[in-house]
Amino acid sequence: MKEFNDIVKDIKNKTFKPIYAFDGEEPYYIDLLTDLFEKNALEPHEKDFNQTIFYGKDTAWTDVVNECRSYPSFAERRMVIIKEAGQMKDFAKLESYFENPSASTILVIAYKYKKLDGRSKSTSLIKKKGFYATSDKLKDYQISPWILSYCKEQKIKINALNAELLATYLGTDLQKIANELEKVSININEGDEITEELIERYIGISKDYNIFQYPSAILEKDVERSFKIANYFMANSKEHPLVVVTATLYGQFAKLYQYHYVSHLQQGEIASALKIGPYFVKDFVSASKKYNLSQTINAIKLIREYNLNAVGMNVARNEIDLLKEMTAKILAL
C-alpha cells in the first residue's frame, strides 16, 4: 500500500482526518493500520471512555453514528473503529455521517477482502472528507521485492536470492511472510544476515532441496544436482507434489522464453520485462546458452504435458515415475 507511510505519519504527528477507510483483498496493511490506530491514536488513559470498536456483522449504522457524534470525555477526540466493515448490512446508510463528519472523532473503517463501491456517493464523500486507500493482493513476482523492502524497513539483512527462496515457498500471504521473518529475526543478533541455514533451521525450507533450487539446477543443466533434488522430492512427495513442481518449473522456462526475445536489451529493461530483480538476469543469460529458443519451447511443451499428468489427465503412472521422466527428458534437450 503506497499510502502506508503517509498514514503512519498522521498517527505519529497526531494530525488526524475525520475518516480513514481501508479496503482491498490484501488484509495485511488493513490489519496493521487498524492496529496502529487502535494502539496509538489515543493516549492510554483516554481509551476507556473514548474508544469504541464495532464488528460489521453485528453493527447497526445508527450505533456507529451515535458513537461518532458523541463528545470526547476528558480528551481532544474520540476513536471509532469498524472492523470487518464489509459485513455491515447497512453500511451505505452511513452516507449521512460522511457528509458532515465530527471534527472531534476519528472514524476508521476496515473493509477487508473486498472494495468499496467506487461509484457510490459514500466512497466519494470518504475520499473528499477523509483518507481512502486500497490494499491490493501482490502478484507472485512482486513478493520478492516486497520481502527485500520489508526487511530493509525492519533493519533485517537478507540477500535477493534468499528473498526469492522465501517468496517461492511462502506464497503471497504477507502476514505469513512477516511472521516467518520475525521468527528468524528474534533468534539472531542485531545486524546478522538471514542465511539459507537460518531459513532451513527456523522456517524449515531446505537450502539444498527446495522448489527454488530444482528449476535452477534444470536451467543450468546440472544433471547430478537436478536428480538429487528430484529424488528428494520423490521421497517427500506430500511436501513437494508434482503439480507444484511443474508450475514452478514452467514459470522459469516461460521467463527464459521471454528472455530469448529481449536479450538485446539493457539489464534493467530485461529485468522489467521478465518481472524479476536485476540480480537474476545473469541466471537467464546462462540458461539461454544451455537452452536455445527451440529447446526452450520444447521444454515448455514437456512441462505442460507433465502438468496435465500431475492433475490426473492422460496418465496411469505415479508421480515419482513422472518426475523422474520429466527431469530426464528436459535435461536431454
N, C-alpha and C positions, 0 to 999 in steps of 0.2 A: 504494500500500500504506500504509494508515493507521498501521501499527505501525513504519514505517521509522525514524522519529526515535528511538523507544524502543530499537531495536536498535543504532543508531549510538551512542547514549548508553552502552549496555553496553560497546561496544568501546572507546570513549573513556575510560571510567572503569575499565576492566579488571575489571568486575564481571560475570562470566560465569555463565550457566546451563550445565548439562552437555550439553544437546541444543538445537539450533536446526534447525527443519525449515521450509523454504520450498517451497511448491508453487503450481501455478496455470498458466494459459495464457499469461500475460504474462511473458516471460523477463527483462525489463529490470531489475526490482528484485531478482530472484533472482540474476542475474549480478552486479549491483552489490554486494549484500550479501555474497555469497560472496567476491568480490574483496576487499572491506574486511576480512573475517575473515582471508583468506589473507595480506594485506599487513600488518595492524596488530595482530592478536590476540597474536602473539608478538614478542619483540624480534628484530632481525635475526640476532644471534649464537645465538639459541635454535632457529632453524628447521631447521638441518641434521639435528639429532638428535630433534626433537620435532614435526615437521610432516609428515604423510602425506596425500597426495591420491590418492583412488581414482576410477575411472570406472566407473559402474554396470554396463555391459555386460560388462566383463572382471573383475568383482569377486565374490569369494565372501564370504558373510556371516561365515564363520569368520575370514577375514583382517581384516575390519573389527573384529570383537570383540577379536581378539588385539592389534591396534594400540591400541584404546581401553583395554584392560586393562593395557597396558604402563606402567611408571612413567616419569615425565619424567626426562630426563638434564640435570642442571645447570640446571634451570628449575622453575618452580612448576607448570607444566601442559603438557599435550600438545595438539596440534591435529590432528584427523582430519576430512577433508572428503570427502564422497561427491558428486562431480559427476555429472550425468545419472543420478540415483538411480532415476528411473522406469524405466530399462532394466535394473535389477538383478533377476535372476530370482528370487532367494530373499530378497528384502527383508523379507518377513514374519517370517523366522526371526531377525531382529534383536530381536524382541519380548523375548526373554530378557534382552538387554542393557538395553533400555529400562526394564525393571522395576527394575533396580539399576545405573544408570549410574555410571561412575567419577567421583568428585569432582574428580580432577586432569586430566580430559580434556574438551575442548570438541569435541563431535561436530556438524558442520554438514552437513545433508542438503539438497542442491539438487535438488528433484523437479520439473523443468521440464516444461511443456507438458501436464501432467495434474495431477490432485489425488489425494492420499492417500485411501484409503477411510475416510470419516468414521465408519463403523460398526465398524471393526476395533479390536481391543484395542491394537494398535501405535500407532494415532493417538491413542487415549485416553491411553496412557501418555506419549507425547510431550508432549501438552498438560499433563498433570499434573506431569511431571518437568522439562520444559523450556519451550521457546518455539516456538509454531507460528503461521505466518502464510501467508495465501494472496494471491497476486498475480493478480488477475483482469484480463482484457482490458478496456480502456476502450471505451466507446461513442463513436461519432463526435462526439456533442455534448459529450463530456467532454474532448476533446483540446485545444480552445482554452483552457479554464480551466487545464488541466494545463501548457500552454506558458507561460501567464502566471505560474503558481506556480513552475515550474522556473526561469524567467528571474529571478524575484524572489530565489530562493534563491541563484542564481549571480551575483546583482548585475548582471544584464543588463537594460537598458531596452528595452521593446517595448510598443507600444500594442495595444489589443484588436483593432483592425482587422487589423493585420499578424499577430497571433497566429492569427486566424481564417483569414487567407490561407494561412499555413503549414499549419494543420490541414487545410484543404481539399485542398491539394496533396500533403502528405506522408503522409496517412492515419493509421493508428492504431499504427504501429510506433514505440514510444517511443525505442528505441535509435537508429533512423534520424533521428528528430526531434532528439534530443540531439546526434548527430554533426553535423547540418547547422547547428544553433545554435552549436556550438563552432567550426565552420568560419568562421562570420561573426565571432564574438566575438574570435578570435585575430587578426583583420585590422582591428580597430578599437581606438581608445584607450579606456581605462577611463572609464566614465561616458557614453560615446557611446550613442545610441539606435540600435537596429536599424530602419532605414527600408526603405521599398519599394525604393529604389535599391540599398541594400546586399543585400537579398534577391535582387534581379534579378542583381546582379553576382556574388555568391558561391554562390547556390543555383540560379539560372537560371530563376526564376519571373518572367515579365514583369509589371511593375507595372500596365501598361495593358491587356494582352491575356491575361487568365487566366480560369480556370474560376470564379473567385470574382467577378470583375468582370462577367461576362456575365449571370448572374441579377440582379445589382444593376441593370444597365442596363435589363433587361427589366422588372423591377418598377417602375422609375422611368418606364417608357415613353419612354426616351430613344432615339429611333429612330436617330439618327446614330451614337451610341456602340454601340448594340446590333448594328448591321450592320457597323461597323468590327471589332468583336470577332469576330462571326460570320465575316466574310471572312478574318480572321487564322486562325481555327480551320479554315476550309475549305482554306486554303493550307498548313496544317500538320496535316492530318487524322490522321496517325500519332500525333502527340503529344496530340491532342485528339479522340479517337474519339467519334462521336455518342452512343454508349451511355453514356459518362461524362458528356457534356454534359446529356443528358436526365435522368440520375439526379440530378445536382446541381440542375438547374432544378426538377425535381419536388419535391425536398426543401424548396426555398424556398417554392414555391407551397403545399405541404402545411402549412407553418408559417403562411402567410398565411391559409389556410382556417381553421386553428385560431384565429388572431388575431381573425377576424370574430366568433367565439363568446365570446372572453374580453376583448374590447376595453374592457369596462366595469370591468375590474379595475384595481388599482394596478400601477404599472410593475414592481415586483418580482414580483408574482403572475403577471403576463403573461410575464415572462422565465422564471419557473419552469415555467409551463405549456408554453411553446414550447421549453424547454430551450436557451435562448440567454442570453448575457450581457445585463444591463440596458442596456448601451451600444447594442445593436442593436434595441431595441424601437422606437425612432424610425423605423427603416427600414420597419418593417411598418405603423406609423401612416401614413407617407407612401404606401406601396404600396396600403393599403386605400382610399385616395382615388382611386387610378388604376384599381383593380380592385375592384368591389363583389363580394358573395358569389357572385352568379350568374356573373359574369365569371371569378372565381377558379375555380369549379367547371369552367367550360368550358375554361379554360387547362389544368387538370389532365387533363381528358379528351384534349385535344390532345397533351399531353406523353406520356401513356400510349400513344397511338396511334403517335407517332413513336418512342417507345422500342421498341415491337414491331417497327417498321420497321428500327430500328437493329440488331436481332438477326436480321434477315433474314425477318421474317414479313410477308406481305401487301404486298410491295414488289418492284419491278423497277428502281428508280432508285438512283443512288449517294448516298452520304452528303452530298455537297456540296449537291445539289439539295434534299435533305430538310431540312438545317439551315436553308437559306435560306427554304424554305416555312414551317417551324415558326416561325421568328423573325417572319416577316411576319404569319402568322395570329394569333399571340398578341398582337402589338402592335396588331392591328386590332380586338381585342375591346373 
